[in-house]
C-alpha cells in the first residue's frame, strides 16, 4: 500500500474547491486512457462540500458523465429518499445536475428496498454488484476504483468502519452490514478495508478542529482496528486533504506539500 501524502489548505472551502478540481482531472485522465472512470463517493459535510464545489466548477463540463461509474463507501440503512442517506445528499449537491447514466449510479440498497430490513442481505447484494463490475484484471472482487473518497470522523472512523467494531476487522468480505454504530443511525452498509484498498487512489477528507486529533492519531502509526482511517490506503496513492484546522495537531514535519 502507498504511503500517505498530505495537502493542507487554508480553510474547508478552499479544500473542497481544490479537491473538486483534482477529481475532475483524475476522471478526465482515466476516461482518456481507459474510456471510463470509476469513483467512490463519501457523505458527510466534507464529501458533500466537494460535490457542491464540483457542481459549481466550470471545468465539470470536461467530464463525460455518461462514462462515469459512481459507487458509495457507505450508506445509512434508511428508506429511499430519506434526507440522511448519502445518495440523497449527493443527488442534491451534484448528481441531479449532470447527465449521468442512471445504470452507472450504484447506490447502496435502502431499508424499504428488495431486502427489507435485512441489512446483511443488502450488503451481500452490493458486494455481488461490485463483483459483477470487476474485470479479470481487478483485485479482490471489486472494480479498480480510480478514486475512493472518505470522510474522516472525529473518532477516526471512515465509511462506516468504527474503531473496534466487527466491520473494521473484516478481512474477506468487501461489503458488510453494520449493527449498533455509535453514530446514528445505528444500522448501515459499508465497504470494508479490503475493498477500500483495491482503489488506485484513496483520498481522506478532514476539515475543522474536531478532526484534528483524529488526523493526528491516524497518521501517527496507530493500528487500523483502533483508528480505521489509518488502514485506508490506496494501491498507488493515499492522499490526505485537510484544512489548517484539521492539520493543527500534526507536527509540521509530517506535511510537506504532496506532488500534484
Protein Blocks (a to p, Z undefined) as FASTA:
>chain_A
ZZddddddfblmlmmmmmmmmmmmmmmmmmmmnopacddddedjklmmmmmmmmmpmklm
mpcfklcccddfbdcdddehiakbmklmmmmmmmmmpccdfklmccdddfklmnlmalkl
mmmmmmmmmmmmpcfkbghhiacdfbdcddddfkopahjbdehiaklmpckbmbdcdehi
abdcfbdcdddfklmmmpmbdcdddedjklmmmmmmmmnopafklmmmlmmccfkbccdd
ddfklmmmpcfklmccddZZ
